[in-house]
Amino acid sequence: MMLLLAFGANNGMAQVIFTETFGQTTVRQTSPYMPSGSYAWADPNGNTNQQEIENDYYAVIAPANIRDAWPAPAWWFWTGPEPTGNTWGGMNNAATPGGNTDHTGDPDGAVLVVNAGSTLNGFYSRSATLTPGNSYRLSFWLYLVNPSSMTALEIIDPSTQTVLGSANSAFLSTTGSWQEVVYDFQFPASCSGSNVVQVYLANALSNNSGNDYYIDDISLSTLASPAVDNILCPSVLTLLANNDLKLAAGANGKMVDLSWTVNNAAGFAAYELQRSNNGIGFTTIDVEKAPVAGITGKFNYTDVSYNGITAGIPGSLYYRVKAVRANGTFVYSEVLAVSLSNNKGNDNLVAWPQPATAMAPVTISWGSAAAARVDIFDMSGALVRNAVDIRGGRYTAGGLRSGVYVVKVTGESGGVVVTRKIMVL
């Protein structure tokens, strides 16, 4: 279902659900809301493409400071003057209004700098809790540095990754000014399940010679007047109780052996075995017909088609079973993580889903049943969570605020210390 698209309309009295100003920074920063596996951070000390914020890279920084740490000579097409010593020429785009500032005129105000190129991926993803029957407005400001471009909004069910509603912006070709992009939609009053959705903003035009823009002041708020278009309701998903379905998984070289047992098949028509490389988006790899009601069903499957380790999340695969009823509704088993790596250290620590959310808190496993201590630090190094005497090799960390954290697991009997970064939206 398409959403209503508007530009610059007045919202009147509104309740703000979330805002994103990107703060202030004169040095390049990352964004905790950049979707996993999408645009890579433009490290000013990285390779040439990173330093120049080339195609498929992004950074959070005040516009006047993008050129900091640039080598000279270097290609230049971002706003403001070219770096001193640049001998390559290139476009010298006019500064943003207000003397190369963010949308509000703050010279140190940061923006999300995106060089989208031909990649049709998201540049911002954040969870929100909506109220059935309410209408909402998602808006943001865009400054187009190098035309042309187009953006998209998707409202996604975080449990199933189903797109509940979407809309594309107009074709954007005007440079030199901030443009407000506005999406209006209604959350149906009939929604009776989860009210949590994922707000996903993405590049919608494949264009390597353009698609260079700034994003600032993202806002989701209630809308006083009813929106024309509804989105769909998120699915009502209930995990199967362990006594109804038990899933087991284990690595066998480059393969994964899986089995599941069904003790109560009443009302179910089929079982779908699903796999994921990030704990969020799952693909069905096997379908089994449900056994006759009252009969215990046992299923086995060896995952050989994958044959390797997914780039980006080394050694981590995730599996679940989707139990489908005769009427088309379904429920899921728990998610199991499997490490295919034989390396020690960080690869022994698995975290899923990534990114985690309030409705899907991160679970951490480290492959040892011995007692362990779990410490979670924010990116400033402050300890935000501590748990001791954790047994069974698994810990679920609910209640974490949005951000990036470092997890440290220490064996209480002197075992190996392992760490890993996690993200919570």
Helices and strands as residue ranges (DSSP letters): E 4-6, E 16-20, E 40-41, H 48-51, E 57-61, G 63-65, H 97-100, E 111-115, E 122-129, E 135-146, E 151-157, E 162-168, E 178-186, E 196-203, E 212-223, E 245-252, E 255-262, E 268-276, E 283-289, E 297-303, E 316-325, E 330-332, E 336-339, G 346-348, E 350-352, E 362-365, E 372-378, E 383-390, E 394-397, E 403-411, E 418-424
